[in-house]
Amino acid sequence: MKTFKGKKALVVGDLMLDKYIWGNIKRISPEAPVPIVKIQNRTHVCGGAGNVAINLASLGATVFLQGIVGDDTEAKNIFKLLQETGIEGQSVISAKGRPTSTKVRIIAQGRQVARLDSECELEIGEEHQNLLVSRVEETIQHCDVAILSDYAKGVLTPAVCQKIIASARAHSKPIIVDPKGVEWTKYRGSTVVTPNVKEAEVVWGHKIGNEDDLRAAGNFLVETLGGADIIITLGPLGMRVFSSGSESFHIPATTQNVFDVTGAGDTAVAVLSLALASGYSLIESARLANTGAGVVVGKIGTASLTAVELFDSDN
């Protein structure tokens, strides 16, 4: 059986706690034109960089996770979830006075009806930046691949990104970036960057409305990032792969019933990273990532993927 077992992956980025309130809607509130959700259950899972890490572990990899959370109940829940998945969380830094990023999703009749966010988007201070980078530099040499999972919550500052990328390159490790924000020069020197269409539009500065726009945006990003490979995820249209000096390559989406796209990008990044670390080509890795994302959108809530599910779906 095909497997990623034995691969070691480092994930650095914004950790979050994803809370879910599950219920049913039977009537509209008399107080305002909003639905009344009768709560049936509450659950929580890791989101952001934590979800990338859990997907990597579910696929069979040994995972090293580094980032920053608050010193609060939400952080304790994240550590517990990581421990249950077999992920070492001792390198994650707890910062007093900084809340752990938390998203509360309200699900009724199998659909998300509202989301409540609690988070801090301020950049972490110099002391925490230096501590984070030093821990990454101690770990990265022992890994097969590194991932920057950026959710724009202040952990992956320009200085942190550039120091981690430099360390990855010094140790000849591929580094994959799931980007956010407008300023992407901090990702220069990375191996692959995986924006979705909206993220690509923000950096390119134009709406992507057709094939010509998509090609122009992708080529612009390759140049902006100093020759890094770019994979633009297109939702139901699949992915488009851009490499310096080559024609772009389109990967159509796999057929599936879409229930929830939450976490699909995290799954795609996890699969892509392990495939590249296992010697698959960029196109082969992107195909597998596309397949993996197609599986998890058929699940409700932030979901992970097993190697059996991935390779069975790829046949």
C-alpha positions as CSV (number, residue, x, y, z in Angstrom):
1,M,0.0,0.0,0.0
2,K,1.2,3.5,-0.8
3,T,2.1,5.5,2.3
4,F,3.8,8.6,3.6
5,K,4.8,6.8,6.8
6,G,8.4,7.7,7.9
7,K,8.3,11.2,6.5
8,K,8.9,14.1,8.9
9,A,7.2,17.4,8.5
10,L,7.6,20.7,10.3
11,V,4.6,23.1,10.4
12,V,5.0,26.7,11.5
13,G,2.1,29.2,11.7
14,D,-1.1,30.4,13.2
15,L,-2.8,27.8,15.4
16,M,-6.6,28.1,16.0
17,L,-9.3,26.3,17.8
18,D,-12.4,25.6,15.7
19,K,-15.5,25.2,17.8
20,Y,-18.7,23.8,16.4
21,I,-22.3,24.2,17.7
22,W,-24.6,21.7,16.1
23,G,-28.3,22.0,16.1
24,N,-31.6,22.3,14.2
25,I,-33.7,25.2,13.0
26,K,-37.4,25.0,13.4
27,R,-38.5,28.6,13.5
28,I,-37.5,32.3,13.1
29,S,-37.0,34.4,16.2
30,P,-39.8,36.8,17.1
31,E,-37.2,39.3,18.2
32,A,-35.4,39.7,14.9
33,P,-35.5,38.0,11.4
34,V,-32.9,35.4,12.4
35,P,-33.2,31.6,12.8
36,I,-33.4,30.0,16.2
37,V,-30.9,27.2,16.5
38,K,-31.8,24.6,19.1
39,I,-28.4,23.2,20.2
40,Q,-27.9,19.5,20.2
41,N,-24.1,19.1,20.5
42,R,-20.8,21.0,20.8
43,T,-17.4,19.8,19.5
44,H,-14.0,21.3,18.8
45,V,-11.0,20.6,16.6
46,C,-7.7,22.2,15.7
47,G,-7.8,24.8,12.9
48,G,-5.2,26.7,11.0
49,A,-1.7,25.3,11.3
50,G,-3.0,22.8,13.8
51,N,-5.3,21.3,11.1
52,V,-2.4,21.1,8.7
53,A,-0.4,19.2,11.3
54,I,-3.3,16.8,12.1
55,N,-3.8,16.1,8.4
56,L,0.0,15.3,8.1
57,A,-0.2,13.0,11.1
58,S,-3.4,11.3,9.7
59,L,-1.5,10.7,6.4
60,G,1.2,8.9,8.4
61,A,3.9,11.5,8.8
62,T,5.8,12.4,12.0
63,V,4.9,16.0,12.7
64,F,6.7,18.9,14.5
65,L,4.4,21.8,15.1
66,Q,5.6,25.3,16.1
67,G,3.7,28.5,16.6
68,I,2.1,30.7,19.3
69,V,-1.1,30.4,21.2
70,G,-2.5,32.3,24.2
71,D,-2.4,31.2,27.8
72,D,-6.1,30.3,28.0
73,T,-8.6,27.5,28.0
74,E,-8.7,27.4,24.2
75,A,-4.9,26.8,24.1
76,K,-5.3,23.9,26.6
77,N,-7.9,22.4,24.3
78,I,-5.6,22.7,21.3
79,F,-2.8,20.9,23.3
80,K,-5.1,18.2,24.3
81,L,-6.3,17.6,20.7
82,L,-2.7,17.5,19.5
83,Q,-1.7,15.0,22.2
84,E,-4.7,12.8,21.2
85,T,-3.4,12.8,17.6
86,G,0.2,12.0,18.6
87,I,1.6,15.4,17.7
88,E,4.3,16.9,19.9
89,G,3.1,20.3,21.0
90,Q,5.8,21.2,23.6
91,S,7.5,23.6,21.1
92,V,4.4,25.7,20.7
93,I,4.8,28.9,22.7
94,S,2.1,30.1,25.1
95,A,2.0,33.9,25.2
96,K,0.4,35.5,28.2
97,G,-2.1,38.3,27.4
98,R,-2.6,37.1,23.8
99,P,-5.9,35.3,23.1
100,T,-5.8,32.0,21.2
101,S,-7.5,32.5,17.8
102,T,-10.9,30.8,18.0
103,K,-13.7,30.4,15.4
104,V,-17.1,29.3,16.5
105,R,-19.2,27.8,13.6
106,I,-23.0,27.2,14.1
107,I,-24.2,24.3,12.0
108,A,-27.8,23.5,11.4
109,Q,-29.4,21.0,9.0
110,G,-25.9,20.1,7.9
111,R,-25.1,23.7,6.8
112,Q,-23.1,26.5,8.4
113,V,-25.4,29.4,9.3
114,A,-23.1,31.7,11.2
115,R,-19.5,32.0,12.4
116,L,-18.1,33.9,15.4
117,D,-14.4,34.9,15.5
118,S,-12.2,35.8,18.5
119,E,-8.6,36.6,17.7
120,C,-5.6,38.9,17.8
121,E,-4.0,39.9,14.5
122,L,-1.2,42.0,16.0
123,E,2.3,40.8,15.0
124,I,4.1,38.9,17.8
125,G,6.9,40.8,19.5
126,E,10.6,40.5,18.8
127,E,11.2,38.2,21.8
128,H,8.6,35.7,20.6
129,Q,9.8,36.0,17.0
130,N,13.4,35.2,18.1
131,L,12.3,32.3,20.3
132,L,10.1,30.8,17.5
133,V,12.8,31.1,14.9
134,S,15.4,29.5,17.2
135,R,13.1,26.5,17.8
136,V,12.5,26.1,14.1
137,E,16.2,26.2,13.3
138,E,16.7,23.4,15.9
139,T,14.1,21.2,14.2
140,I,14.1,21.9,10.5
141,Q,17.3,20.0,9.8
142,H,15.7,16.8,11.0
143,C,12.6,17.1,8.8
144,D,11.9,16.2,5.1
145,V,9.7,19.2,4.4
146,A,8.6,22.5,6.1
147,I,5.3,24.3,5.8
148,L,4.4,27.9,6.6
149,S,0.7,28.0,7.4
150,D,-0.2,31.7,7.3
151,Y,-3.6,32.8,8.5
152,A,-2.5,36.5,9.0
153,K,-2.9,36.3,12.8
154,G,0.5,37.9,13.4
155,V,2.8,34.9,13.9
156,L,4.5,34.7,10.5
157,T,6.0,38.2,10.3
158,P,8.3,39.1,7.4
159,A,11.3,38.6,9.6
160,V,10.1,35.2,10.8
161,C,9.3,34.0,7.3
162,Q,12.6,35.0,5.8
163,K,14.6,33.5,8.6
164,I,12.7,30.2,8.3
165,I,13.0,30.1,4.5
166,A,16.7,30.8,4.8
167,S,17.1,28.0,7.3
168,A,15.1,25.6,5.0
169,R,17.3,26.5,2.0
170,A,20.5,26.1,4.0
171,H,19.4,22.5,4.9
172,S,18.1,21.8,1.4
173,K,14.5,21.3,2.6
174,P,11.5,22.1,0.4
175,I,9.3,24.8,2.0
176,I,5.6,25.1,1.2
177,V,3.6,28.2,1.9
178,D,-0.1,28.6,2.4
179,P,-0.2,32.4,2.1
180,K,-2.4,35.3,3.3
181,G,-2.4,39.0,3.1
182,V,-1.0,41.5,0.5
183,E,2.7,41.6,1.2
184,W,4.2,38.4,-0.2
185,T,7.8,39.4,-0.6
186,K,8.2,37.7,2.8
187,Y,7.7,34.4,1.0
188,R,10.5,34.9,-1.5
189,G,12.8,31.9,-1.6
190,S,10.1,29.4,-0.8
191,T,9.6,26.3,-3.0
192,V,5.9,26.3,-3.6
193,V,3.2,28.8,-2.7
194,T,-0.5,27.8,-2.8
195,P,-3.0,30.7,-2.9
196,N,-6.6,30.4,-3.7
197,V,-8.2,32.6,-6.4
198,K,-9.1,35.4,-4.0
199,E,-5.7,35.5,-2.4
200,A,-4.1,35.6,-5.9
201,E,-6.4,38.5,-6.9
202,V,-5.4,40.5,-3.9
203,V,-1.7,40.3,-4.6
204,W,-2.1,40.7,-8.4
205,G,-4.3,43.6,-7.9
206,H,-7.0,42.6,-10.5
207,K,-10.1,40.4,-10.7
208,I,-9.4,37.0,-12.3
209,G,-12.3,36.6,-14.7
210,N,-11.0,34.4,-17.4
211,E,-8.2,32.1,-18.6
212,D,-6.0,35.1,-19.7
213,D,-6.4,36.7,-16.3
214,L,-5.5,33.5,-14.5
215,R,-2.3,33.0,-16.6
216,A,-1.3,36.6,-16.1
217,A,-1.9,36.4,-12.3
218,G,0.0,33.1,-12.0
219,N,3.0,34.4,-14.0
220,F,3.0,37.6,-12.0
221,L,3.2,35.6,-8.7
222,V,6.0,33.4,-10.0
223,E,8.0,36.6,-10.8
224,T,7.1,38.3,-7.6
225,L,8.2,35.4,-5.5
226,G,11.6,35.0,-7.3
227,G,10.7,31.9,-9.3
228,A,8.8,29.9,-6.7
229,D,6.3,27.4,-8.1
230,I,2.7,28.6,-7.7
231,I,-0.4,26.5,-7.4
232,I,-3.6,28.5,-7.5
233,T,-6.5,26.5,-6.1
234,L,-9.7,27.1,-8.1
235,G,-12.4,25.5,-5.9
236,P,-14.8,23.4,-8.1
237,L,-12.5,24.1,-11.1
238,G,-9.5,22.3,-9.6
239,M,-6.0,23.8,-9.6
240,R,-3.6,25.6,-12.0
241,V,0.2,25.0,-11.6
242,F,2.7,27.7,-12.6
243,S,6.5,27.2,-12.9
244,S,9.1,29.6,-14.1
245,G,9.9,29.0,-17.8
246,S,7.0,26.5,-18.3
247,E,3.4,26.6,-19.6
248,S,0.9,26.5,-16.8
249,F,-0.8,23.1,-16.2
250,H,-4.5,22.7,-15.3
251,I,-5.7,19.9,-12.9
252,P,-9.5,19.5,-13.0
253,A,-11.4,18.9,-9.8
254,T,-12.3,15.4,-8.9
255,T,-16.0,14.6,-8.8
256,Q,-17.5,14.8,-5.3
257,N,-20.5,15.9,-3.3
258,V,-19.5,19.2,-1.6
259,F,-20.8,19.5,1.9
260,D,-18.2,21.8,3.5
261,V,-15.0,23.4,2.2
262,T,-13.7,24.2,5.7
263,G,-10.1,22.9,6.0
264,A,-9.8,21.7,2.4
265,G,-6.8,24.0,1.8
266,D,-5.1,22.6,4.8
267,T,-5.5,19.1,3.5
268,A,-4.2,20.1,0.1
269,V,-1.1,21.6,1.5
270,A,-0.5,18.6,3.7
271,V,-0.8,16.1,0.8
272,L,1.3,18.3,-1.5
273,S,4.1,18.7,1.0
274,L,4.4,15.0,1.8
275,A,4.2,14.1,-1.9
276,L,7.0,16.4,-2.7
277,A,9.0,15.1,0.2
278,S,8.4,11.6,-1.1
279,G,9.9,12.3,-4.5
280,Y,6.7,13.0,-6.5
281,S,7.0,15.6,-9.2
282,L,5.3,19.0,-8.8
283,I,2.4,18.0,-11.1
284,E,2.0,14.6,-9.5
285,S,2.0,16.2,-6.1
286,A,-0.6,18.7,-7.1
287,R,-2.8,16.0,-8.5
288,L,-2.7,14.1,-5.2
289,A,-3.4,17.3,-3.3
290,N,-6.3,18.0,-5.6
291,T,-7.6,14.5,-4.9
292,G,-7.2,14.9,-1.2
293,A,-9.1,18.2,-1.1
294,G,-11.9,16.5,-3.1
295,V,-12.3,13.9,-0.4
296,V,-12.5,16.3,2.6
297,V,-15.0,18.7,1.1
298,G,-17.4,15.7,1.2
299,K,-17.1,15.8,5.0
300,I,-18.8,18.3,7.3
301,G,-16.6,20.4,9.5
302,T,-12.8,20.8,9.7
303,A,-11.7,17.4,8.5
304,S,-8.6,15.3,8.1
305,L,-7.6,12.7,5.6
306,T,-6.0,9.3,5.8
307,A,-3.5,7.8,3.3
308,V,-6.0,5.0,2.6
309,E,-8.7,7.5,1.7
310,L,-6.2,9.5,-0.5
311,F,-4.7,6.6,-2.5
312,D,-8.0,4.8,-2.8
313,S,-9.6,7.9,-4.3
314,D,-6.6,8.4,-6.6
315,N,-7.0,5.1,-8.3
